[in-house]
Amino acid sequence: MSDKPRGSGYFAVICSAVLLAALWSSFYVDLANIPREWLVRAWLFFAALVLLYWGGHRIADGEKGDTRVGQDTINLVIGILGATVALLELLKRGK
């Protein structure tokens, strides 16, 4: 198994395309009119999809009987939780 799987590259390219599309649309959409609740819901939906895919992939490819949690998984979950807390804090301060 590779330390740099192709799936990581595809994921990075797709996320970059989404971010560029968001940047491009920010010039045409008044961001103040987007409800904060929808930003949180969109982020939580995206985070849930990433974790579901990650977990399903790890379950399918992992060794049977091995219930250890790897460092990559810990890093991903902590990163998503950190981003979620930061987003919630930013939205709370914007009131």
Backbone bond lengths (Angstrom), bond angles and torsions (degrees), N, CA, C in turn:
res aa  C-N    CA-C-N  psi(-1)  N-CA   C-N-CA  omega(-1)  CA-C   N-CA-C  phi
1 M - - - 1.457 - - 1.527 108.93 -
2 S 1.290 116.77 138.54 1.464 122.51 -176.02 1.524 111.39 -86.63
3 D 1.334 115.09 148.82 1.460 120.01 173.76 1.523 110.98 -77.03
4 K 1.336 116.15 -15.50 1.459 121.59 -178.82 1.525 109.36 -127.12
5 P 1.332 117.42 73.41 1.464 119.46 -177.80 1.527 112.02 -68.21
6 R 1.319 115.83 151.01 1.467 121.36 -179.56 1.521 111.64 -60.60
7 G 1.322 116.11 -32.46 1.461 119.87 179.45 1.524 112.00 -57.57
8 S 1.323 116.89 -35.45 1.472 120.27 177.90 1.522 110.46 -63.73
9 G 1.320 116.22 -39.26 1.462 119.89 178.55 1.514 111.73 -66.38
10 Y 1.343 116.50 -44.67 1.468 120.59 177.74 1.531 110.60 -60.44
11 F 1.334 115.19 -43.34 1.463 119.60 -179.74 1.522 110.69 -62.02
12 A 1.323 117.53 -43.58 1.465 121.25 179.94 1.525 110.90 -63.90
13 V 1.334 117.38 -40.88 1.462 120.94 179.69 1.523 110.52 -65.88
14 I 1.314 117.55 -43.49 1.474 121.41 179.39 1.531 110.17 -63.40
15 C 1.333 117.00 -45.38 1.471 119.90 178.80 1.523 111.07 -63.30
16 S 1.314 117.31 -38.63 1.461 120.36 177.51 1.522 111.28 -63.32
17 A 1.331 116.68 -40.81 1.469 120.57 178.28 1.520 110.63 -63.65
18 V 1.331 116.76 -40.81 1.468 120.58 178.65 1.531 110.17 -64.52
19 L 1.320 116.84 -42.81 1.471 120.13 179.41 1.524 111.67 -65.45
20 L 1.326 116.97 -40.10 1.466 119.59 177.10 1.525 111.00 -65.57
21 A 1.326 117.81 -38.47 1.461 121.40 176.49 1.528 110.36 -64.25
22 A 1.330 117.18 -39.50 1.460 120.51 177.13 1.521 110.77 -65.26
23 L 1.325 116.52 -42.13 1.461 120.12 177.16 1.525 110.53 -60.96
24 W 1.306 117.19 -49.01 1.468 122.23 179.96 1.530 110.48 -58.71
25 S 1.333 117.30 -45.29 1.465 119.90 -177.82 1.527 111.91 -69.55
26 S 1.335 117.37 -23.54 1.467 119.75 -179.07 1.522 112.06 -65.33
27 F 1.330 117.54 -20.18 1.456 120.23 176.85 1.526 111.97 -78.26
28 Y 1.320 117.54 -17.42 1.459 121.90 -175.17 1.533 114.08 -113.31
29 V 1.313 117.00 -12.68 1.457 121.77 -178.17 1.521 108.22 -117.26
30 D 1.309 116.26 134.61 1.465 120.22 176.12 1.522 107.75 -76.13
31 L 1.324 115.99 107.66 1.459 120.80 -174.18 1.524 112.43 -64.51
32 A 1.316 117.34 -23.21 1.463 120.40 178.83 1.524 111.77 -67.90
33 N 1.330 116.70 -20.01 1.470 120.28 -179.16 1.521 113.30 -86.73
34 I 1.331 117.78 -6.37 1.465 120.10 178.45 1.528 107.87 -81.83
35 P 1.330 117.01 122.52 1.472 119.08 179.66 1.531 111.48 -62.76
36 R 1.304 116.27 137.27 1.473 121.50 -179.45 1.518 111.79 -59.71
37 E 1.326 116.15 -34.53 1.467 119.88 -179.17 1.525 110.62 -60.79
38 W 1.340 116.38 -36.66 1.463 120.17 -178.96 1.519 111.11 -70.94
39 L 1.317 117.82 -33.73 1.461 120.22 175.40 1.525 111.06 -63.19
40 V 1.322 116.37 -45.13 1.462 120.37 179.37 1.527 110.04 -65.24
41 R 1.331 117.27 -44.08 1.468 120.41 179.84 1.523 111.33 -62.33
42 A 1.319 117.52 -42.04 1.464 120.95 179.84 1.531 110.19 -64.36
43 W 1.328 116.56 -43.92 1.458 119.39 178.92 1.529 110.87 -63.39
44 L 1.325 118.06 -46.45 1.456 120.68 -179.28 1.526 111.62 -62.71
45 F 1.321 117.12 -37.16 1.465 120.98 176.83 1.528 110.12 -63.51
46 F 1.320 117.06 -47.43 1.458 121.49 178.89 1.526 110.71 -61.41
47 A 1.325 117.52 -46.53 1.458 121.29 -179.01 1.532 110.78 -62.26
48 A 1.330 116.99 -41.00 1.467 120.76 178.81 1.529 110.72 -64.11
49 L 1.342 117.39 -41.94 1.467 119.97 178.57 1.528 111.14 -62.21
50 V 1.323 117.15 -43.29 1.461 120.79 179.22 1.521 110.69 -61.29
51 L 1.323 116.97 -46.61 1.458 120.09 -178.60 1.527 112.17 -68.32
52 L 1.332 117.90 -36.85 1.464 120.40 176.72 1.524 110.95 -64.00
53 Y 1.323 116.88 -44.73 1.462 120.10 178.11 1.522 110.33 -63.31
54 W 1.317 116.52 -48.38 1.456 121.45 -178.89 1.523 110.68 -57.94
55 G 1.321 116.41 -49.14 1.466 120.52 -178.80 1.521 112.31 -64.18
56 G 1.335 116.61 -44.29 1.460 119.67 178.90 1.517 111.86 -62.26
57 H 1.321 116.64 -40.88 1.461 121.18 178.72 1.523 110.54 -64.36
58 R 1.316 117.22 -43.30 1.469 121.10 179.68 1.527 111.02 -65.77
59 I 1.331 117.60 -39.35 1.465 120.46 178.81 1.526 110.25 -65.68
60 A 1.325 116.57 -43.40 1.465 120.72 -177.56 1.529 112.19 -67.97
61 D 1.337 117.46 -36.59 1.462 120.95 -175.50 1.527 114.26 -97.32
62 G 1.322 117.42 -8.95 1.459 120.35 -175.94 1.515 113.04 -78.31
63 E 1.314 114.94 165.35 1.450 121.30 177.79 1.524 109.42 -77.80
64 K 1.327 115.91 141.11 1.467 119.95 178.67 1.523 109.70 -65.82
65 G 1.308 115.60 139.85 1.455 121.10 177.86 1.520 114.21 81.96
66 D 1.318 117.66 -6.95 1.469 120.90 179.57 1.520 108.46 -91.75
67 T 1.325 116.21 107.04 1.469 120.35 -176.42 1.532 112.73 -106.41
68 R 1.324 116.44 15.00 1.462 119.34 178.16 1.527 110.26 -69.27
69 V 1.325 115.16 151.38 1.459 121.00 174.76 1.527 106.98 -102.72
70 G 1.336 116.30 122.60 1.458 120.53 -176.53 1.518 112.56 -80.33
71 Q 1.325 115.04 162.06 1.456 121.37 -178.75 1.525 111.86 -64.20
72 D 1.338 117.82 -37.11 1.469 120.36 178.29 1.522 110.96 -59.76
73 T 1.315 116.68 -41.70 1.465 120.83 -179.96 1.522 110.51 -67.28
74 I 1.309 116.57 -42.70 1.469 120.06 178.11 1.523 109.90 -60.62
75 N 1.335 117.10 -44.66 1.465 120.92 179.49 1.524 111.31 -61.21
76 L 1.322 117.51 -43.27 1.464 120.91 -179.48 1.527 111.26 -63.77
77 V 1.324 116.70 -48.57 1.466 120.19 -177.62 1.523 111.04 -64.65
78 I 1.330 117.72 -42.86 1.464 120.86 178.88 1.526 110.19 -64.14
79 G 1.329 116.94 -39.65 1.467 120.61 177.53 1.518 112.19 -62.23
80 I 1.322 117.10 -44.19 1.469 120.80 179.05 1.521 111.01 -66.85
81 L 1.318 117.18 -41.80 1.467 119.55 177.17 1.530 110.88 -63.78
82 G 1.324 116.92 -41.49 1.461 120.32 178.57 1.522 111.89 -62.68
83 A 1.321 116.29 -43.37 1.468 120.21 178.31 1.526 110.94 -64.88
84 T 1.319 117.18 -36.90 1.466 120.82 179.28 1.526 110.68 -66.29
85 V 1.321 116.44 -45.12 1.469 120.11 178.62 1.524 110.16 -63.41
86 A 1.326 117.30 -42.20 1.469 120.40 178.82 1.524 111.01 -62.68
87 L 1.332 117.49 -43.11 1.463 121.07 178.09 1.530 110.96 -61.90
88 L 1.298 116.92 -45.40 1.476 120.55 179.48 1.530 110.62 -62.38
89 E 1.330 117.26 -40.20 1.471 121.05 179.89 1.529 110.20 -66.52
90 L 1.328 117.14 -42.80 1.461 120.24 177.75 1.519 112.12 -61.67
91 L 1.315 116.48 -41.62 1.456 120.25 179.64 1.522 111.35 -69.46
92 K 1.322 117.11 -35.00 1.458 120.82 178.58 1.533 110.40 -66.82
93 R 1.302 117.30 -39.59 1.466 121.65 -179.28 1.512 111.84 -71.79
94 G 1.327 116.85 -23.71 1.457 120.40 -176.98 1.512 113.95 -78.67
95 K 1.322 118.28 -3.58 1.470 120.36 -177.91 1.489 112.14 -70.86
